[in-house]
Amino acid sequence: MRKFTFTTITAIAFLMASCQTNPVQEELAETYYNLGNAYLELERLDDAESAYARAMELDPELYTAGYNLARVHIFNREYGRAVELLQELLLKDPRNGILRESLAWAYLESGRVDDAEQLYSELLEADPANCNVRYNLALMASAEGEWNRTYDLLIECVYLDRGDGEILALLGKAERETEQGSGLGWFEEAAEESPEDPSIAGELAGAYRAEGEYTKALAVYDRLIDLSPDAGGRYEFEKAAVLFLALEEYGEGLNSLEAALEAGYGDSEKIAELLENLGYSSESSGYGDIEALLESYDLYDPVLQRLQAPAGPKGGDSGKEATAEDSFTGETSIENPRPTTP
């Protein structure tokens, strides 16, 4: 889910008093601007849009209102309107870094990746310490599989002591993808920085599994179950996979599998893959509890059909313990760039 980051840029940053606007209009424009900020904080976007638009009508030089109105357009996915407004503001103040970064963000959100990359690159050249810019460039690089560039962009933020949870998690992925390491250390730091972020916790669980630290992975899955009660049993299932395959705790694995199904988990392909890794076949003995459990949730036949289907490409290697990496890579995507630097 998109995280709303509402930054109110103070009037000192942008406000240029217009000699064509009388003091009464200026004061009223400020009132509407402040009202828009209040609505923005409450996530009442339609009301915020109306208030900012009225402020700009009263005082066209109140650039803060224009900037925040563009943000509202972006949050409402009205990218064309945001781009048009930001370009108009930049005609009046072409060197304004916040406006330029906002325009790059609007480009990226609307899928104009080349335009976004060009503008972000210019911004990075002007301010190499801007880690929001570095992060968004790294998102674009990672989407293209340019993991060495992703790593180089983000490691500078660590040197600058500006590595937050998202930056550290993406850095961990870059380390893993470039085979410099498992990324575990970065994921651990990311989880400390952002303990409530399920995607980061998922990456950490996957890294623990890859390193064979299964007890720690189970603890993270328990945390994920608490963090994401509406995940549809996904994390209960991942926990079951560790218990069945890595720790060979059949009883505990069965309990976790039942919890997953009770929570709504129904991915017959993943369940079939788990059973295949367990060595199950329809002629096998000793799996009656699993069969009965699947039967009780009307999943036995779909899973059996998956198992009996001709062999084909699969997401994982059926000859090895199923790792969490298949489940958790790609959580951070180009679809979630950061808004303008506060």
Secondary structure as the mmCIF struct_conf table of DSSP 4:
data_model
#
loop_
_struct_conf.conf_type_id
_struct_conf.id
_struct_conf.beg_label_comp_id
_struct_conf.beg_label_asym_id
_struct_conf.beg_label_seq_id
_struct_conf.end_label_comp_id
_struct_conf.end_label_asym_id
_struct_conf.end_label_seq_id
HELX_LH_PP_P HELX_LH_PP_P1 ARG A 2 PHE A 4
HELX_RH_AL_P HELX_RH_AL_P1 ALA A 11 PHE A 14
TURN_TY1_P TURN_TY1_P1 CYS A 19 GLN A 20
BEND BEND1 THR A 21 THR A 21
HELX_RH_AL_P HELX_RH_AL_P2 PRO A 23 GLU A 41
TURN_TY1_P TURN_TY1_P2 LEU A 42 GLU A 43
HELX_RH_AL_P HELX_RH_AL_P3 LEU A 45 LEU A 58
TURN_TY1_P TURN_TY1_P3 PRO A 60 GLU A 61
HELX_RH_AL_P HELX_RH_AL_P4 TYR A 63 PHE A 75
TURN_TY1_P TURN_TY1_P4 ASN A 76 ARG A 77
HELX_RH_AL_P HELX_RH_AL_P5 TYR A 79 LYS A 92
BEND BEND2 ASP A 93 ASP A 93
TURN_TY1_P TURN_TY1_P5 PRO A 94 ARG A 95
HELX_RH_AL_P HELX_RH_AL_P6 GLY A 97 GLU A 109
TURN_TY1_P TURN_TY1_P6 SER A 110 GLY A 111
HELX_RH_AL_P HELX_RH_AL_P7 VAL A 113 ALA A 126
TURN_TY1_P TURN_TY1_P7 PRO A 128 ALA A 129
HELX_RH_AL_P HELX_RH_AL_P8 CYS A 131 ALA A 143
TURN_TY1_P TURN_TY1_P8 GLU A 144 GLY A 145
HELX_RH_AL_P HELX_RH_AL_P9 TRP A 147 TYR A 159
TURN_TY1_P TURN_TY1_P9 LEU A 160 ASP A 161
HELX_RH_AL_P HELX_RH_AL_P10 GLY A 165 GLU A 177
TURN_TY1_P TURN_TY1_P10 THR A 178 GLU A 179
BEND BEND3 GLN A 180 GLN A 180
BEND BEND4 GLY A 183 GLY A 183
HELX_RH_AL_P HELX_RH_AL_P11 LEU A 184 GLU A 193
TURN_TY1_P TURN_TY1_P11 PRO A 195 GLU A 196
HELX_RH_AL_P HELX_RH_AL_P12 PRO A 198 ALA A 210
TURN_TY1_P TURN_TY1_P12 GLU A 211 GLY A 212
HELX_RH_AL_P HELX_RH_AL_P13 TYR A 214 LEU A 227
TURN_TY1_P TURN_TY1_P13 PRO A 229 ASP A 230
BEND BEND5 ALA A 231 ALA A 231
TURN_TY1_P TURN_TY1_P14 GLY A 232 GLY A 233
HELX_RH_AL_P HELX_RH_AL_P14 ARG A 234 ALA A 241
HELX_RH_PI_P HELX_RH_PI_P1 VAL A 242 ALA A 246
BEND BEND6 LEU A 247 LEU A 247
HELX_RH_AL_P HELX_RH_AL_P15 TYR A 250 GLU A 262
TURN_TY1_P TURN_TY1_P15 ALA A 263 GLY A 264
HELX_RH_AL_P HELX_RH_AL_P16 SER A 268 ASN A 277
TURN_TY1_P TURN_TY1_P16 LEU A 278 GLY A 279
TURN_TY1_P TURN_TY1_P17 SER A 282 GLU A 283
BEND BEND7 SER A 285 GLY A 286
HELX_RH_AL_P HELX_RH_AL_P17 GLY A 288 SER A 296
TURN_TY1_P TURN_TY1_P18 TYR A 297 ASP A 298
HELX_RH_AL_P HELX_RH_AL_P18 TYR A 300 GLN A 308
BEND BEND8 ALA A 309 ALA A 309
HELX_LH_PP_P HELX_LH_PP_P2 PRO A 310 ALA A 311
BEND BEND9 GLY A 315 GLY A 316
TURN_TY1_P TURN_TY1_P19 SER A 318 GLY A 319
BEND BEND10 LYS A 320 LYS A 320
HELX_LH_PP_P HELX_LH_PP_P3 GLU A 321 THR A 323
TURN_TY1_P TURN_TY1_P20 ALA A 324 ALA A 324
HELX_RH_AL_P HELX_RH_AL_P19 GLU A 325 PHE A 328
TURN_TY1_P TURN_TY1_P21 THR A 329 GLY A 330
BEND BEND11 THR A 332 THR A 332
TURN_TY1_P TURN_TY1_P22 ILE A 334 GLU A 335
BEND BEND12 ASN A 336 ASN A 336
#
